[in-house]
Amino acid sequence: LDYIDEDMLSAHDEDMHSLAPEAMADDDMVSTIDSDCCENETAEEGARVAFVTFFLYIYGDMGMCLSERDGKLILDRRKFMACKRVMGIADDSTLFLLLNHFSRTAMFRRFVKCRIQELEMTPEERKRCLPHHVSLFSLCEGHMRQKQMKWNLSNLRPIIQKFAFSSARRKMALWSDHVRKQTLALTANQEFSGNALKSLAELIDQCCEVNGSLCHIMGAVWTRLSDTRAAMWRHPLLGLYVLRNIVMHGPLSAVTEATDGLNQIRMLRSYTCAKNQEGAKDVRDTATEVYELLVDRTKLFAERRSLSCRRLKLDAPKKSTRWEDYLVRRLPVLVAFNHIHGLLRPKGPGFGNGEKETRRQNKNRRRQSQMDSGVSGMGRG
């Protein structure tokens, strides 16, 4: 990638020494800004585990809530409360009062209805269900019921942690968190630890997953562009650099995402910073360049085509000198047998002289064959 160069990235140390002490203290505020750039899916997974633990401990086995009537499963509130009494929960305890009120709510009825729908699914419908479509509650509840384990916290917590850590949703959350942190590290005020060009190329490749990675990356970029503090002038500058490379090398959806924030880019064209006039000028120049690219779509797509051709030339395999590779490269997939000699030796004898030369050679062959037949006849006589 030709836009973020090593000289610009290696200038971190010089600028960091030139910043005032109060500017260094502003780094403590970055964490509060970084957390707003996207959904905090990792924390949501932790909250999901906590809620599943709470409701599994309260509900227990779903068989305590259900009864059968006319061949169908229905909610049985009295059975649910009677099972709680059998488990040793006293009528005058706080937990029993909570369960008594909670079992009358619409949320409880809705929850039991969803569980009944899961139980009444046919085997064909279960096969069509993907593993990540099954709720964590249903997985843990079914496992506890099959293993006939006691419904206490010492048994519930390990089971829930096991299913939660192996779920596809958690893997996606960790992956999106990694992509977001990588984008924030590339656009941070501190020096990037690693190969910035290689990390940026990986980031652009991940943008091809437009429904996940691209949203997280663009969210981090917009957060950097909105940070207009004087000491953090590198945030919008590096954010613009990353945005330009994503627009030039990434998928077409990146152009649409960048166009949605066109007003924010236009505002950076008048960016000012009293502490660093040169850095402010770089921000304004880069914002102007990105803005003009997004406005002039003809120029943008022409440059994208040019960069795509350059990437194809770089990725093209080197020509081999082996005869087998030459045949594969020269011969088309479908070719008539009488044209093979012309493809292999286009300047060979008998080719390139037109149809007249071909007719003359055929005539000589027929004459020679007649003379050979006459000589053989005289010998026999």
FIFI-340752 format. One record per residue (C-alpha): residue in one letter; x, y, z. Coordinates in Angstrom, 2 decimals, decimal comma, padded with zeros to 5 digits. Layout:
<zalums>
{zalum A; {X; Y; Z}} ...
</zalums>
This chain:
<zalums>
{zalum L; {000,00; 000,00; 000,00}} {zalum D; {001,48; 003,27; -001,11}} {zalum Y; {-000,25; 005,84; 001,06}} {zalum I; {000,85; 005,18; 004,64}} {zalum D; {004,61; 005,17; 004,45}} {zalum E; {007,18; 004,26; 007,06}} {zalum D; {008,44; 007,84; 007,42}} {zalum M; {005,05; 009,07; 008,55}} {zalum L; {004,64; 006,22; 011,01}} {zalum S; {008,17; 006,53; 012,43}} {zalum A; {007,57; 010,18; 013,26}} {zalum H; {005,58; 009,22; 016,34}} {zalum D; {008,55; 009,55; 018,72}} {zalum E; {009,51; 013,04; 017,61}} {zalum D; {006,00; 014,39; 017,98}} {zalum M; {005,44; 012,67; 021,30}} {zalum H; {008,49; 014,42; 022,78}} {zalum S; {007,24; 017,76; 021,50}} {zalum L; {003,83; 017,44; 023,16}} {zalum A; {003,15; 019,33; 026,37}} {zalum P; {002,74; 017,42; 029,69}} {zalum E; {-000,94; 018,19; 029,79}} {zalum A; {-001,29; 016,65; 026,34}} {zalum M; {000,18; 013,40; 027,61}} {zalum A; {-002,43; 013,34; 030,35}} {zalum D; {-005,16; 013,38; 027,72}} {zalum D; {-004,22; 009,81; 026,76}} {zalum D; {-006,16; 008,63; 029,79}} {zalum M; {-009,33; 009,89; 028,13}} {zalum V; {-008,82; 007,82; 025,00}} {zalum S; {-010,26; 004,67; 026,57}} {zalum T; {-013,58; 006,42; 027,18}} {zalum I; {-013,72; 007,40; 023,51}} {zalum D; {-012,60; 004,02; 022,15}} {zalum S; {-015,43; 002,20; 023,89}} {zalum D; {-018,02; 004,23; 021,99}} {zalum C; {-016,83; 003,34; 018,49}} {zalum C; {-018,84; 000,13; 018,24}} {zalum E; {-021,03; -002,33; 020,10}} {zalum N; {-019,24; -003,85; 023,07}} {zalum E; {-019,98; -007,44; 022,10}} {zalum T; {-017,44; -008,93; 024,51}} {zalum A; {-019,20; -007,35; 027,49}} {zalum E; {-022,55; -008,39; 026,05}} {zalum E; {-021,39; -012,00; 026,04}} {zalum G; {-020,46; -011,69; 029,71}} {zalum A; {-023,88; -010,24; 030,50}} {zalum R; {-025,50; -013,05; 028,52}} {zalum V; {-023,73; -015,67; 030,63}} {zalum A; {-024,76; -013,90; 033,84}} {zalum F; {-028,44; -013,72; 032,83}} {zalum V; {-028,51; -017,38; 031,73}} {zalum T; {-027,02; -018,39; 035,08}} {zalum F; {-029,64; -016,36; 036,93}} {zalum F; {-032,64; -017,67; 034,99}} {zalum L; {-031,46; -021,28; 034,97}} {zalum Y; {-031,07; -021,13; 038,74}} {zalum I; {-034,57; -019,64; 039,14}} {zalum Y; {-036,40; -021,81; 036,58}} {zalum G; {-034,56; -025,07; 037,00}} {zalum D; {-035,89; -027,93; 034,92}} {zalum M; {-038,51; -026,66; 032,46}} {zalum G; {-040,58; -029,77; 033,18}} {zalum M; {-041,62; -028,11; 036,45}} {zalum C; {-043,45; -025,41; 034,47}} {zalum L; {-045,27; -027,62; 031,95}} {zalum S; {-048,26; -029,94; 031,96}} {zalum E; {-049,97; -031,84; 029,15}} {zalum R; {-053,57; -031,17; 028,10}} {zalum D; {-055,21; -032,65; 025,00}} {zalum G; {-051,81; -033,76; 023,73}} {zalum K; {-050,28; -030,28; 024,00}} {zalum L; {-047,86; -028,75; 026,48}} {zalum I; {-049,18; -025,80; 028,51}} {zalum L; {-047,91; -023,60; 031,31}} {zalum D; {-048,75; -024,88; 034,80}} {zalum R; {-047,99; -022,20; 037,38}} {zalum R; {-049,20; -024,25; 040,36}} {zalum K; {-046,94; -027,13; 039,44}} {zalum F; {-044,02; -024,72; 039,16}} {zalum M; {-044,56; -023,28; 042,65}} {zalum A; {-045,17; -026,75; 044,14}} {zalum C; {-041,84; -027,98; 042,76}} {zalum K; {-040,11; -024,98; 044,34}} {zalum R; {-041,58; -025,95; 047,71}} {zalum V; {-040,31; -029,50; 047,24}} {zalum M; {-036,84; -028,10; 046,54}} {zalum G; {-036,84; -026,58; 050,04}} {zalum I; {-037,81; -022,97; 049,35}} {zalum A; {-039,98; -021,77; 052,23}} {zalum D; {-043,22; -019,91; 051,55}} {zalum D; {-042,09; -016,93; 053,64}} {zalum S; {-038,65; -016,63; 052,01}} {zalum T; {-037,67; -013,73; 049,77}} {zalum L; {-036,91; -016,03; 046,83}} {zalum F; {-040,35; -017,66; 047,04}} {zalum L; {-042,06; -014,26; 047,01}} {zalum L; {-039,96; -013,27; 043,99}} {zalum L; {-040,88; -016,44; 042,12}} {zalum N; {-044,55; -016,03; 043,06}} {zalum H; {-044,69; -012,56; 041,50}} {zalum F; {-042,46; -013,43; 038,57}} {zalum S; {-044,52; -016,46; 037,55}} {zalum R; {-047,51; -014,16; 036,97}} {zalum T; {-045,75; -011,84; 034,53}} {zalum A; {-046,13; -011,78; 030,76}} {zalum M; {-042,36; -012,24; 030,38}} {zalum F; {-042,54; -015,59; 032,17}} {zalum R; {-045,45; -016,75; 029,97}} {zalum R; {-043,63; -015,62; 026,85}} {zalum F; {-040,47; -017,41; 027,93}} {zalum V; {-042,31; -020,69; 028,59}} {zalum K; {-044,11; -020,39; 025,25}} {zalum C; {-040,78; -020,15; 023,40}} {zalum R; {-039,48; -023,22; 025,23}} {zalum I; {-042,64; -025,16; 024,29}} {zalum Q; {-042,09; -024,27; 020,64}} {zalum E; {-038,56; -025,63; 020,86}} {zalum L; {-039,75; -028,89; 022,40}} {zalum E; {-042,47; -029,37; 019,76}} {zalum M; {-040,10; -029,02; 016,81}} {zalum T; {-040,04; -031,99; 014,43}} {zalum P; {-036,76; -033,85; 013,71}} {zalum E; {-036,67; -032,30; 010,21}} {zalum E; {-036,96; -028,82; 011,69}} {zalum R; {-034,21; -029,56; 014,19}} {zalum K; {-031,88; -030,65; 011,40}} {zalum R; {-032,45; -027,39; 009,57}} {zalum C; {-031,51; -025,40; 012,70}} {zalum L; {-027,91; -024,24; 012,78}} {zalum P; {-026,00; -024,69; 016,06}} {zalum H; {-025,70; -020,95; 016,70}} {zalum H; {-029,48; -020,55; 016,36}} {zalum V; {-030,10; -022,57; 019,53}} {zalum S; {-030,19; -020,42; 022,65}} {zalum L; {-027,59; -020,81; 025,38}} {zalum F; {-030,39; -021,41; 027,90}} {zalum S; {-031,79; -024,33; 025,90}} {zalum L; {-028,36; -025,93; 025,46}} {zalum C; {-027,51; -025,77; 029,16}} {zalum E; {-031,01; -026,76; 030,30}} {zalum G; {-031,05; -029,80; 028,02}} {zalum H; {-027,58; -030,85; 029,14}} {zalum M; {-028,50; -030,59; 032,84}} {zalum R; {-031,69; -032,57; 032,29}} {zalum Q; {-030,00; -035,36; 030,30}} {zalum K; {-027,18; -035,74; 032,82}} {zalum Q; {-029,70; -035,55; 035,71}} {zalum M; {-027,56; -033,04; 037,60}} {zalum K; {-028,68; -030,96; 040,55}} {zalum W; {-029,80; -027,44; 039,74}} {zalum N; {-027,36; -025,58; 041,99}} {zalum L; {-024,85; -022,87; 041,17}} {zalum S; {-021,83; -025,14; 041,60}} {zalum N; {-023,11; -027,30; 038,72}} {zalum L; {-024,66; -024,55; 036,60}} {zalum R; {-021,67; -022,23; 036,31}} {zalum P; {-019,17; -024,72; 034,77}} {zalum I; {-021,77; -025,97; 032,28}} {zalum I; {-022,73; -022,46; 031,18}} {zalum Q; {-019,09; -021,40; 030,86}} {zalum K; {-018,34; -024,48; 028,77}} {zalum F; {-021,15; -023,87; 026,27}} {zalum A; {-020,61; -020,10; 026,18}} {zalum F; {-016,87; -020,32; 025,46}} {zalum S; {-017,36; -022,83; 022,63}} {zalum S; {-020,22; -020,92; 020,97}} {zalum A; {-019,84; -019,34; 017,54}} {zalum R; {-021,29; -016,10; 018,87}} {zalum R; {-018,43; -015,67; 021,33}} {zalum K; {-015,85; -016,41; 018,64}} {zalum M; {-017,43; -013,73; 016,45}} {zalum A; {-017,38; -011,31; 019,38}} {zalum L; {-013,68; -011,93; 020,01}} {zalum W; {-012,92; -011,58; 016,32}} {zalum S; {-014,78; -008,27; 016,01}} {zalum D; {-013,08; -007,03; 019,16}} {zalum H; {-009,69; -007,90; 017,64}} {zalum V; {-010,52; -006,06; 014,41}} {zalum R; {-011,67; -003,01; 016,34}} {zalum K; {-008,55; -002,94; 018,52}} {zalum Q; {-006,31; -003,33; 015,47}} {zalum T; {-007,95; -000,32; 013,82}} {zalum L; {-007,61; 001,75; 016,98}} {zalum A; {-003,94; 000,75; 017,31}} {zalum L; {-003,20; 001,82; 013,72}} {zalum T; {-004,78; 005,22; 014,32}} {zalum A; {-003,50; 005,75; 017,87}} {zalum N; {-001,35; 008,64; 019,03}} {zalum Q; {001,30; 006,23; 020,27}} {zalum E; {003,82; 004,47; 018,09}} {zalum F; {002,47; 001,31; 016,46}} {zalum S; {004,28; -001,81; 017,64}} {zalum G; {004,73; -003,91; 014,52}} {zalum N; {004,62; -003,65; 010,76}} {zalum A; {002,01; -000,99; 010,06}} {zalum L; {001,82; -001,66; 006,32}} {zalum K; {001,25; -005,38; 006,82}} {zalum S; {-001,38; -004,74; 009,51}} {zalum L; {-003,15; -002,25; 007,25}} {zalum A; {-003,18; -004,75; 004,37}} {zalum E; {-004,71; -007,38; 006,67}} {zalum L; {-007,27; -004,84; 007,82}} {zalum I; {-008,29; -004,10; 004,23}} {zalum D; {-008,63; -007,82; 003,50}} {zalum Q; {-010,92; -008,17; 006,51}} {zalum C; {-013,11; -005,37; 005,13}} {zalum C; {-014,34; -007,82; 002,51}} {zalum E; {-016,56; -009,26; 005,25}} {zalum V; {-018,94; -006,32; 004,86}} {zalum N; {-021,59; -007,50; 007,34}} {zalum G; {-019,17; -007,70; 010,26}} {zalum S; {-015,60; -006,47; 010,01}} {zalum L; {-016,31; -003,48; 007,78}} {zalum C; {-018,86; -002,10; 010,25}} {zalum H; {-016,45; -002,41; 013,18}} {zalum I; {-013,54; -000,91; 011,26}} {zalum M; {-015,56; 002,04; 009,99}} {zalum G; {-016,95; 002,60; 013,49}} {zalum A; {-013,41; 002,92; 014,85}} {zalum V; {-012,41; 005,24; 011,99}} {zalum W; {-015,37; 007,57; 012,59}} {zalum T; {-014,47; 007,69; 016,27}} {zalum R; {-010,95; 008,81; 015,39}} {zalum L; {-012,21; 011,43; 012,94}} {zalum S; {-014,50; 012,90; 015,59}} {zalum D; {-011,62; 013,35; 018,08}} {zalum T; {-010,72; 017,02; 017,51}} {zalum R; {-008,71; 017,62; 020,68}} {zalum A; {-005,57; 019,67; 020,10}} {zalum A; {-003,20; 017,10; 021,56}} {zalum M; {-004,79; 014,26; 019,57}} {zalum W; {-004,41; 015,70; 016,07}} {zalum R; {-002,89; 012,41; 014,93}} {zalum H; {-006,20; 010,60; 015,47}} {zalum P; {-008,05; 012,32; 012,60}} {zalum L; {-004,91; 012,32; 010,43}} {zalum L; {-004,27; 008,58; 010,73}} {zalum G; {-008,00; 007,91; 010,55}} {zalum L; {-008,10; 009,70; 007,19}} {zalum Y; {-005,11; 007,71; 005,96}} {zalum V; {-006,77; 004,42; 006,88}} {zalum L; {-010,08; 005,57; 005,37}} {zalum R; {-008,40; 006,51; 002,09}} {zalum N; {-006,70; 003,12; 001,79}} {zalum I; {-009,94; 001,29; 002,58}} {zalum V; {-011,79; 003,30; -000,06}} {zalum M; {-009,06; 002,73; -002,67}} {zalum H; {-008,28; -000,94; -001,99}} {zalum G; {-011,33; -002,27; -000,14}} {zalum P; {-014,73; -003,47; -001,38}} {zalum L; {-017,31; -001,22; -003,02}} {zalum S; {-019,33; -001,24; 000,20}} {zalum A; {-016,51; 000,78; 001,79}} {zalum V; {-017,23; 003,61; -000,65}} {zalum T; {-020,84; 003,65; 000,51}} {zalum E; {-019,79; 003,62; 004,17}} {zalum A; {-017,39; 006,51; 003,58}} {zalum T; {-020,03; 008,49; 001,71}} {zalum D; {-022,33; 008,27; 004,73}} {zalum G; {-019,77; 010,26; 006,74}} {zalum L; {-019,01; 012,78; 004,00}} {zalum N; {-020,15; 015,68; 006,16}} {zalum Q; {-017,67; 014,73; 008,88}} {zalum I; {-014,83; 014,61; 006,32}} {zalum R; {-015,89; 017,99; 004,94}} {zalum M; {-015,67; 019,54; 008,41}} {zalum L; {-012,06; 018,34; 008,75}} {zalum R; {-011,13; 020,46; 005,73}} {zalum S; {-011,20; 023,44; 008,10}} {zalum Y; {-009,41; 021,67; 010,98}} {zalum T; {-007,21; 023,91; 013,17}} {zalum C; {-004,75; 023,12; 015,94}} {zalum A; {-002,91; 025,89; 017,75}} {zalum K; {-000,26; 023,54; 019,17}} {zalum N; {000,77; 022,01; 015,85}} {zalum Q; {000,12; 024,08; 012,73}} {zalum E; {001,95; 021,64; 010,46}} {zalum G; {-000,08; 018,69; 011,70}} {zalum A; {-003,31; 020,65; 011,26}} {zalum K; {-002,30; 021,41; 007,66}} {zalum D; {-001,73; 017,70; 007,00}} {zalum V; {-005,18; 016,94; 008,36}} {zalum R; {-006,78; 019,58; 006,12}} {zalum D; {-004,90; 018,41; 003,02}} {zalum T; {-005,73; 014,77; 003,58}} {zalum A; {-009,38; 015,54; 004,31}} {zalum T; {-009,57; 017,57; 001,09}} {zalum E; {-008,06; 014,72; -000,91}} {zalum V; {-010,44; 012,12; 000,54}} {zalum Y; {-013,41; 014,46; 000,11}} {zalum E; {-012,61; 015,10; -003,56}} {zalum L; {-012,24; 011,38; -004,21}} {zalum L; {-015,63; 010,60; -002,72}} {zalum V; {-017,30; 013,46; -004,58}} {zalum D; {-015,69; 012,70; -007,96}} {zalum R; {-016,71; 009,10; -008,48}} {zalum T; {-015,19; 008,95; -011,98}} {zalum K; {-011,76; 009,74; -010,62}} {zalum L; {-012,23; 007,39; -007,68}} {zalum F; {-013,17; 004,36; -009,77}} {zalum A; {-010,41; 005,12; -012,30}} {zalum E; {-007,83; 005,02; -009,52}} {zalum R; {-009,37; 001,87; -008,06}} {zalum R; {-009,07; 000,15; -011,47}} {zalum S; {-005,47; 001,28; -011,81}} {zalum L; {-004,56; -000,06; -008,37}} {zalum S; {-006,38; -003,33; -009,10}} {zalum C; {-004,33; -003,81; -012,28}} {zalum R; {-001,14; -003,16; -010,35}} {zalum R; {-002,11; -005,74; -007,74}} {zalum L; {-002,86; -008,29; -010,47}} {zalum K; {000,57; -007,74; -012,02}} {zalum L; {002,25; -008,19; -008,65}} {zalum D; {000,30; -011,37; -007,95}} {zalum A; {000,84; -012,84; -011,45}} {zalum P; {003,06; -015,96; -011,44}} {zalum K; {006,43; -015,80; -013,14}} {zalum K; {006,74; -017,39; -016,61}} {zalum S; {008,28; -020,82; -016,56}} {zalum T; {010,79; -022,08; -019,15}} {zalum R; {009,63; -025,69; -018,98}} {zalum W; {008,17; -027,20; -022,19}} {zalum E; {005,07; -028,53; -020,37}} {zalum D; {004,24; -025,10; -019,01}} {zalum Y; {004,76; -023,61; -022,46}} {zalum L; {002,23; -026,00; -023,95}} {zalum V; {-000,34; -025,22; -021,29}} {zalum R; {000,20; -021,50; -021,73}} {zalum R; {000,14; -021,47; -025,52}} {zalum L; {-002,58; -023,96; -026,37}} {zalum P; {-006,21; -022,98; -025,80}} {zalum V; {-008,59; -025,29; -024,01}} {zalum L; {-010,34; -026,33; -027,25}} {zalum V; {-008,29; -026,45; -030,47}} {zalum A; {-008,55; -028,48; -033,68}} {zalum F; {-005,74; -030,93; -034,30}} {zalum N; {-004,82; -029,47; -037,70}} {zalum H; {-004,16; -026,09; -036,04}} {zalum I; {-001,77; -027,33; -033,36}} {zalum H; {001,33; -027,06; -035,60}} {zalum G; {000,49; -023,49; -036,46}} {zalum L; {000,11; -022,60; -032,77}} {zalum L; {003,40; -024,21; -031,79}} {zalum R; {005,41; -022,99; -034,81}} {zalum P; {003,65; -019,96; -036,30}} {zalum K; {006,67; -019,18; -038,54}} {zalum G; {007,41; -022,71; -039,58}} {zalum P; {007,62; -023,94; -043,22}} {zalum G; {004,34; -024,07; -045,04}} {zalum F; {002,59; -021,58; -042,76}} {zalum G; {002,07; -017,93; -043,30}} {zalum N; {002,27; -018,15; -047,16}} {zalum G; {-001,47; -018,23; -047,73}} {zalum E; {-003,79; -020,74; -049,37}} {zalum K; {-001,85; -020,73; -052,64}} {zalum E; {001,20; -022,27; -051,01}} {zalum T; {-000,99; -024,90; -049,32}} {zalum R; {-002,58; -025,93; -052,66}} {zalum R; {000,83; -026,13; -054,32}} {zalum Q; {002,13; -028,47; -051,61}} {zalum N; {-000,93; -030,69; -051,85}} {zalum K; {-000,50; -030,90; -055,64}} {zalum N; {003,15; -031,94; -055,29}} {zalum R; {002,20; -034,64; -052,80}} {zalum R; {-000,41; -036,11; -055,17}} {zalum R; {002,07; -036,07; -058,12}} {zalum Q; {004,74; -037,77; -056,04}} {zalum S; {002,30; -040,46; -054,94}} {zalum Q; {001,29; -041,14; -058,60}} {zalum M; {004,91; -041,48; -059,66}} {zalum D; {005,60; -043,89; -056,82}} {zalum S; {002,61; -046,02; -057,82}} {zalum G; {003,79; -046,13; -061,49}} {zalum V; {007,29; -047,21; -060,57}} {zalum S; {005,98; -049,99; -058,37}} {zalum G; {003,72; -051,22; -061,26}} {zalum M; {006,65; -051,43; -063,73}} {zalum G; {008,63; -053,47; -061,28}} {zalum R; {005,85; -056,00; -060,97}} {zalum G; {005,54; -056,28; -064,81}} 
</zalums>
